[in-house]
Amino acid sequence: MPVCDFVVWADRRGHSRDLLVPHRPKADPEGLDEDSHWELLQQWPTDTALPLEVRTAGAVLLLFGQHVTRIADLPADALTTVDGHTVLILDRTPIRLPEPLALLLTRLTRQEPPGA
């Protein structure tokens, strides 16, 4: 049982006196500076030390700002071809991919899923 549930329970039953619990603000999220962003973007096409799915997810995150959970939920048919160009459909919007990313995502959709 979370502590807040216990405190509410105890208060409602008269087992506690008024409590003041200060709110602890969340820290501001830290982002990447522009140089680090570009440095990471230059690594994903060739850095074979990282698994293919990590490289492609990182590229989609860095290029298109997609949350990791949305990237993980993308179906294989989100990658398609339109007018001879590989596109990734994000929220019904087809986005033409740069060639290195198109190749990586195509390889990823063709590889055997883990545990298969």
Secondary structure, 3 states (H helix, E strand, C coil): CCHHHHHHHHHHCCCCCCCCCCCCCCCCCCCCCHHHHHHHHHHCCCCCCCCHHHHHHHHHHHHHCCCHHHHHCCCHHHEEEECCEEEEEECCEEEECCHHHHHHHHHHHHCCCCCC
